[in-house]
Amino acid sequence: MQDQASLVAVLNSTWFASGFAPGIQTRLAELSRTFTAEPGQELFREGDESQVLGIVIKGRVALRTHVPERGDFTILTVEPGDVYLWSALVPPYRATSTAVAIEQLEAITFEGATLRAALREDAELAQALYPRLLVAVARRLNATRVQLLDLFAAEQVRTW
């Protein structure tokens, strides 16, 4: 396990956690742990309870959803610095996609229930974290919308 100073440095290297006040970064480091996954390893399934919030440090994660009559479809690839399983902080705490590591993955994770409790107890932490979480969700929605437009455009071309 990495020491707290190393975790702070890693957090500060991501767009999601960079620029937080030193006290916030230290608090996040206290709440975090490191996580690794092999290529092809499934991290969670759509509909599962969201156990953790993760930040990709190295590697990439494919977010997939099941499309009836077409099978599983990758809707987004999570790149280093971005978050996955943000639904660990948003009721009903259920994964909205299936995630698979597509490269050797190194991540920092936060246990969902513990992070939610910390955010309830620490207004400064919540004030710092929630706006970044909203930016992450907005980025995800925009990227997913573009991906879905590509999917439907390709489908239109095939049906003509």
C-alpha positions in Angstrom: 0.0 0.0 0.0 1.2 3.5 -0.8 1.9 6.1 1.9 -0.3 9.1 2.3 2.1 11.5 0.6 2.3 9.2 -2.5 -1.5 8.9 -2.6 -1.8 12.7 -2.4 0.6 13.1 -5.3 -1.2 10.5 -7.4 -4.6 12.2 -6.7 -3.1 15.6 -7.6 -2.0 14.2 -11.0 -5.6 13.6 -12.0 -7.9 16.3 -13.4 -10.6 15.1 -11.0 -8.6 15.7 -7.8 -5.9 18.3 -8.8 -6.1 21.7 -7.3 -8.0 20.7 -4.2 -6.7 22.4 -1.0 -4.0 20.3 0.7 -6.4 19.4 3.5 -8.9 18.0 1.1 -6.3 16.0 -0.8 -5.0 14.6 2.5 -8.6 13.7 3.6 -9.2 12.0 0.2 -5.9 10.1 0.5 -6.9 8.9 4.0 -10.2 7.5 2.5 -8.6 5.9 -0.5 -6.9 2.7 -1.5 -5.1 1.4 -4.6 -6.7 -1.1 -6.9 -5.4 -3.0 -9.9 -7.0 -5.2 -12.5 -5.9 -7.3 -15.5 -6.9 -6.6 -19.1 -10.3 -8.3 -19.6 -11.2 -8.3 -16.0 -14.8 -7.3 -15.3 -15.0 -4.6 -12.6 -18.7 -4.5 -12.1 -22.0 -5.3 -14.0 -24.8 -3.0 -15.0 -27.4 -3.1 -12.2 -24.9 -4.2 -9.5 -24.7 -2.2 -6.2 -22.1 0.5 -6.7 -19.5 -0.4 -4.0 -16.7 2.1 -4.9 -15.9 5.3 -6.7 -12.8 4.9 -8.7 -10.3 7.2 -10.4 -8.2 5.6 -13.3 -4.5 6.3 -12.8 -3.1 4.1 -15.6 -4.9 2.0 -18.1 -8.4 2.3 -19.6 -11.8 0.9 -18.7 -14.6 0.1 -21.2 -18.1 1.0 -20.1 -20.6 -1.3 -21.8 -24.3 -1.5 -21.9 -26.5 -4.3 -23.3 -28.4 -3.3 -26.4 -31.3 -5.6 -27.2 -30.7 -7.7 -30.4 -27.2 -6.3 -30.7 -25.4 -7.5 -27.5 -23.0 -5.6 -25.3 -21.9 -2.3 -26.7 -19.0 -0.1 -25.5 -20.5 3.3 -24.9 -17.4 5.0 -23.4 -13.8 4.4 -22.6 -12.7 5.8 -19.3 -9.2 7.3 -19.6 -6.5 8.1 -16.9 -7.6 10.8 -14.5 -11.3 10.2 -15.0 -13.7 8.6 -12.6 -15.7 5.4 -12.9 -18.7 4.1 -10.8 -19.7 7.6 -9.8 -23.1 6.0 -9.0 -21.5 5.0 -5.6 -22.4 8.6 -4.5 -25.8 8.9 -6.3 -28.9 7.0 -5.0 -29.9 4.3 -5.7 -26.2 3.4 -5.8 -26.5 1.1 -8.8 -24.1 0.7 -11.7 -25.5 2.1 -15.0 -23.1 0.0 -17.1 -20.8 -2.9 -17.1 -17.1 -2.1 -16.8 -14.1 -4.1 -18.2 -10.5 -3.2 -17.9 -9.1 -3.1 -21.4 -5.5 -2.5 -20.3 -3.6 -3.2 -17.1 -5.5 -0.9 -14.7 -4.2 1.0 -11.8 -6.8 3.0 -9.9 -7.5 4.8 -6.6 -10.8 3.8 -5.1 -13.1 5.0 -2.3 -15.5 2.7 -0.6 -18.9 4.2 -1.4 -20.6 4.0 2.1 -17.4 5.4 3.8 -17.1 8.3 1.3 -20.8 9.1 1.6 -20.5 9.3 5.4 -17.4 11.5 5.1 -19.2 13.8 2.8 -22.1 14.1 5.2 -19.8 14.9 8.1 -17.3 17.2 6.3 -19.0 20.1 4.5 -15.6 21.3 3.1 -14.9 17.9 1.6 -18.4 17.8 0.1 -18.1 21.4 -1.2 -14.9 20.4 -3.0 -15.9 16.9 -4.3 -19.5 17.3 -5.6 -18.7 20.0 -8.2 -16.0 17.8 -9.6 -18.3 14.8 -9.6 -20.9 16.9 -11.5 -18.2 17.8 -14.1 -17.4 14.1 -14.4 -21.0 13.2 -14.9 -21.5 16.0 -17.5 -18.4 14.9 -19.4 -19.7 11.3 -19.3 -23.1 12.3 -20.6 -21.7 14.3 -23.4 -19.2 11.6 -24.5 -22.0 9.0 -24.3 -24.3 11.1 -26.4 -21.7 11.5 -29.1 -21.1 7.7 -29.0 -24.8 7.0 -29.3 -25.2 9.4 -32.2 -22.4 7.4 -33.9 -24.2 4.2 -33.1 -27.5 5.3 -34.5 -25.9 7.0 -37.6 -24.2 3.7 -38.4 -27.5 1.9 -37.9 -29.2 4.3 -40.4 -26.6 3.6 -43.0 -27.0 -0.1 -42.7 -30.8 0.0 -43.1 -30.7 2.0 -46.3 
